[in-house]
Amino acid sequence: MKLDGYALKQLSEMLVVRAELEFKRDIQLAARMFPRRTRSAWFPSQERIINGDDAAALPGPDGYTLFAAEGMRPEFVAADPWFAGFSSVLVNVNDIAAMGGRPWAVVDVLFLGSGVNERLLEGMAEASAVFGVPVVGGHTTRINAPSALAVAVVGKAKRLISSAAARPGQVLLSAVDLRGSFRGPGGNFNAATTAPGRQLRAQLEVLPELAENALVCAGKDISMAGTCGTLLMLLEASGTGAVLDLARLPAPSAVDPLRWLSAFPSFGFLLSVEPKHVNAVCARFDAVGVVCAPIGELTSSRKLELHYEGESALYWDLAQASLTGFGGAGETE
């Protein structure tokens, strides 16, 4: 990626003050109330449930059951109801894949208010069909307000990819489907709605295959926090730091750097791998048309530093300020 028109320090400062990154600070309330690892009173003999990741992981005899949920912001639902419905399924299956799992089924909570509710459900139905993940239930009620939607997903994993498993010395990879375009004026980079279902499912299948072959250590799907914010959450969970080389970051041609670093790709993941596995991981993604490249390395500093053509800028120091509160250091056991 080229930083045409931006100085590195200026770009870093603009990214840090994004509202979408600030929203992640709200997770600190949940982090204070609910421990990262806990046990069920109903199944005390089971291993501890892992919380605070892209999906919660419940251990079982044949691996893990994964749970995740996402809410669609009301202004998104109002502005683009069909795509909001589609995205509600998309982001959930990405959360399961980011943990090394395969999605099984989804349920929805739909508040029917003002808006085009039929289009919202049509988008969900389309995503359900192309990803092969059925909508099996949920809750519907009427409200005297704009329509709102939340969707939850359950999946299965044989071996986890967890953001807490990153370690210094590992290589940071970015895997993104660049065969798309921005939808609307915001940060949604859509490479999904014009792609055949077999392509989308093949892309998602790479993540659990990498996990089962022990080729990936840690990972997260790139969220509304953008590339740097998502990486910061991975670093916080693992108690590590990183150097991110923006010149090596895969990006569409002639894209505005601020917009791309703030983007929410329909298929975009950050992964940490051992150096010996870099080529094998990149080849797996290349085989399904996803651009995957090394963009930096993990360190022990607990700082996220941005580099570009000999310049450097400090994006965040986790030793000085947390983001979500689900940190690797001082984690509740």
C-alpha positions in Angstrom: 0.0 0.0 0.0 1.2 3.5 -0.8 0.7 6.4 1.5 0.3 9.0 -1.2 -0.8 12.3 0.4 -0.2 11.2 4.0 2.7 11.5 6.4 2.9 8.3 8.5 2.6 10.1 11.9 -0.4 12.1 10.6 -2.1 8.9 9.3 -1.5 7.1 12.6 -3.0 9.9 14.6 -6.1 10.0 12.3 -6.6 6.2 12.8 -6.3 6.4 16.6 -9.2 8.9 16.9 -11.6 7.0 14.7 -15.0 6.6 16.4 -15.1 2.9 15.4 -12.0 2.3 17.4 -13.4 4.2 20.4 -16.4 1.9 20.3 -14.1 -1.0 21.1 -13.3 0.6 24.5 -16.9 -0.1 25.4 -15.9 -3.8 25.6 -14.0 -2.9 28.8 -17.3 -3.0 30.7 -17.9 -6.6 29.6 -14.3 -7.4 30.4 -14.7 -6.2 34.0 -17.9 -8.2 34.5 -17.1 -11.4 32.7 -13.8 -13.3 33.0 -11.9 -14.5 29.9 -11.9 -18.0 31.2 -14.8 -19.4 33.3 -16.7 -22.6 34.2 -20.3 -23.6 33.9 -22.0 -24.5 37.2 -24.1 -27.0 35.2 -21.1 -28.8 33.7 -18.4 -28.4 36.3 -16.2 -31.2 35.0 -15.8 -29.5 31.6 -12.7 -27.4 30.8 -13.0 -23.7 31.2 -15.0 -21.7 28.6 -12.8 -19.3 26.7 -14.4 -15.8 26.4 -13.2 -12.5 24.9 -12.3 -13.7 21.4 -14.0 -13.6 18.0 -16.2 -16.4 19.3 -16.6 -18.0 22.7 -15.1 -21.6 22.7 -16.8 -24.3 24.7 -14.6 -27.4 24.9 -16.1 -30.9 24.2 -15.0 -34.4 23.5 -14.5 -33.8 19.8 -13.1 -30.2 19.8 -15.0 -27.0 20.5 -18.4 -25.6 20.1 -18.2 -21.9 19.0 -20.7 -19.1 19.8 -20.6 -15.6 18.4 -23.1 -12.8 17.9 -23.2 -9.5 16.0 -25.6 -6.5 16.0 -26.3 -4.3 13.0 -26.3 -0.6 13.8 -29.8 0.9 13.1 -28.4 3.6 10.8 -26.8 0.8 8.6 -30.1 -1.1 8.6 -32.0 2.0 7.5 -29.5 3.0 4.8 -28.9 -0.4 3.2 -31.4 -3.0 4.6 -30.6 -5.8 2.1 -26.8 -5.5 2.7 -27.3 -5.2 6.4 -29.2 -8.5 6.4 -26.5 -10.1 4.3 -23.7 -8.7 6.5 -25.4 -10.0 9.7 -24.7 -13.5 8.5 -21.4 -12.7 6.8 -19.7 -11.2 9.9 -20.8 -14.1 12.0 -19.4 -16.8 9.7 -16.2 -14.8 9.6 -16.0 -14.9 13.4 -16.3 -18.6 13.4 -13.7 -19.0 10.7 -11.3 -16.7 12.6 -11.4 -19.2 15.4 -10.6 -22.1 13.1 -14.2 -23.3 12.9 -16.9 -24.1 10.5 -20.3 -22.3 10.9 -23.3 -24.6 11.7 -26.4 -22.4 12.1 -27.6 -18.9 12.9 -30.5 -17.4 14.8 -31.7 -13.8 14.6 -33.3 -11.2 16.9 -35.3 -8.8 14.7 -37.0 -5.6 16.0 -39.6 -4.7 13.4 -39.9 -1.0 13.2 -39.8 1.7 10.5 -37.9 0.6 7.5 -37.9 -2.0 4.7 -38.0 -5.2 6.9 -38.6 -7.5 4.0 -35.4 -6.4 2.3 -33.5 -7.0 5.6 -34.7 -10.6 5.7 -34.1 -11.1 2.0 -30.4 -10.2 2.6 -30.2 -12.7 5.4 -31.8 -15.4 3.3 -29.3 -14.8 0.5 -26.3 -15.0 2.8 -27.7 -18.1 4.4 -27.9 -19.7 1.0 -24.5 -18.7 -0.4 -22.6 -19.6 2.8 -24.6 -22.8 3.4 -25.5 -21.8 6.9 -29.2 -22.2 7.8 -31.2 -19.7 9.8 -32.9 -22.0 12.3 -34.8 -19.7 14.7 -34.8 -16.5 16.7 -37.1 -13.8 18.0 -39.2 -11.2 16.3 -41.0 -8.2 17.9 -42.4 -4.9 16.9 -41.0 -1.6 18.2 -42.0 2.1 17.7 -38.5 3.0 16.4 -36.2 2.2 13.5 -35.7 -1.5 12.8 -32.8 -3.3 14.4 -31.2 -6.7 13.9 -28.8 -8.9 15.8 -27.7 -12.4 14.7 -25.9 -15.2 16.6 -24.1 -18.2 15.2 -22.9 -21.6 16.4 -20.0 -23.4 14.9 -17.6 -26.3 15.5 -13.8 -26.3 15.6 -11.4 -29.3 16.0 -8.4 -27.0 16.8 -8.6 -23.3 17.8 -7.1 -20.2 16.3 -7.1 -17.8 19.2 -5.9 -14.2 19.4 -4.3 -15.1 22.7 -1.9 -17.5 21.1 0.3 -14.9 19.3 4.0 -14.9 20.5 7.0 -12.7 19.8 9.0 -13.8 16.7 6.0 -14.9 14.8 5.2 -13.4 11.4 2.1 -11.3 10.9 0.1 -12.0 7.7 -2.8 -10.2 6.1 -5.2 -12.3 4.0 -7.8 -10.3 2.1 -10.0 -10.8 -0.9 -9.3 -7.7 -3.1 -11.8 -8.7 -5.8 -14.4 -6.2 -4.7 -15.2 -2.6 -4.2 -16.5 -0.2 -1.5 -20.3 -0.3 -1.0 -21.5 3.1 -0.3 -19.5 6.0 1.2 -18.4 4.1 4.4 -15.8 1.4 5.1 -17.6 -1.7 3.8 -15.4 -3.4 1.2 -17.6 -5.9 -0.4 -16.1 -8.9 -2.2 -19.0 -11.2 -1.3 -22.3 -10.3 -2.9 -21.2 -10.8 -6.5 -19.2 -14.0 -5.8 -20.6 -17.5 -6.2 -21.3 -19.5 -3.0 -18.7 -22.2 -3.8 -16.0 -19.5 -3.9 -17.0 -18.0 -0.6 -17.2 -21.3 1.1 -13.8 -22.4 -0.2 -12.3 -19.2 1.2 -13.7 -19.8 4.6 -12.6 -23.5 4.6 -9.0 -22.4 4.4 -9.1 -21.2 8.1 -10.1 -24.4 9.8 -7.8 -26.4 7.5 -4.9 -24.2 8.6 -5.8 -24.7 12.2 -6.1 -28.4 11.9 -2.7 -28.6 10.3 -1.2 -26.4 13.0 0.0 -23.9 10.4 -1.6 -20.8 12.2 -1.0 -19.7 15.8 -3.3 -16.7 16.3 -5.7 -14.6 14.2 -8.7 -12.3 14.0 -11.0 -11.2 11.3 -10.6 -7.5 10.3 -13.5 -5.7 11.9 -14.9 -2.2 12.0 -11.8 -1.3 14.1 -9.9 -1.5 10.8 -6.5 -3.2 10.2 -4.6 -1.4 13.0 -7.4 -1.6 15.6 -8.0 -5.3 14.9 -4.3 -6.0 15.2 -4.3 -4.1 18.5 -7.0 -6.4 19.9 -4.9 -9.4 18.9 -1.9 -8.0 20.6 -3.8 -7.1 23.8 -5.2 -10.6 24.1 -1.8 -12.2 23.7 0.3 -9.6 25.7 2.5 -9.0 22.7 3.5 -6.1 20.4 4.1 -5.8 16.7 5.8 -3.9 13.9 3.4 -3.4 11.0 5.0 -2.4 7.6 2.3 -0.5 5.7 4.2 -0.7 2.5 3.7 -4.5 2.5 0.0 -4.4 3.3 -2.2 -5.8 0.5 -4.6 -3.1 -0.8 -6.7 -2.3 -3.9 -5.0 -0.1 -6.5 -5.3 3.6 -6.0 -7.2 3.3 -2.7 -7.1 6.1 -0.1 -4.8 4.8 2.7 -7.0 6.1 5.5 -10.1 4.5 4.0 -8.4 1.2 3.4 -6.9 1.0 6.9 -10.4 1.8 8.3 -12.1 -0.7 6.0 -14.2 -3.7 7.1 -13.5 -6.2 4.3 -16.0 -9.0 3.6 -13.1 -11.4 3.7 -10.1 -10.1 5.7 -8.0 -11.8 8.4 -4.8 -11.0 10.3 -2.9 -14.1 11.3 0.3 -14.8 13.2 2.4 -17.8 12.1 5.8 -19.3 12.7 8.3 -18.2 10.0 8.7 -21.7 8.7 4.9 -21.8 7.8 4.6 -18.5 6.0 4.9 -19.8 2.4 2.6 -22.7 3.0 -0.1 -20.4 4.5 0.2 -17.9 1.7 -0.1 -20.7 -0.9 -3.3 -22.0 0.7 -5.0 -18.6 0.3 -3.6 -17.9 -3.1 -5.3 -21.2 -4.3 -8.7 -19.6 -3.5 -7.9 -16.2 -5.0 -7.2 -14.4 -1.7 -4.1 -12.2 -1.5 -2.0 -13.2 1.5 1.3 -11.5 2.4 3.7 -11.0 5.4 3.2 -7.5 6.7 5.2 -7.5 9.9 6.3 -9.4 13.0 5.2 -9.9 16.6 7.4 -8.4 19.4 7.5 -8.5 23.2 7.1 -4.7 23.4 3.3 -4.5 23.9 3.5 -1.6 21.4 2.0 -1.4 17.9 4.5 0.5 15.7 3.8 1.5 12.1 6.6 1.5 9.6 6.7 2.9 6.1 9.8 3.3 3.9 12.2 4.0 6.7 9.8 6.1 8.9 8.1 4.8 12.1 5.2 6.0 14.2 3.8 4.7 17.5 0.1 3.7 17.0 -0.6 2.5 20.6 1.2 1.4 23.8 -0.8 -1.2 25.5 1.4 -0.9 28.6 0.0 2.6 29.0 -3.7 2.1 27.9 -5.8 -0.9 27.2 -8.4 -1.1 24.4 -10.9 -3.9 25.2 -9.7 -4.9 28.6 -9.4 -8.5 27.6 -5.6 -8.6 28.0 -3.2 -11.4 28.0 -1.4 -10.0 31.0 -3.4 -10.2 34.2 -6.0 -12.4 32.6 -8.6 -13.7 35.0 -8.2 -17.5 35.5 
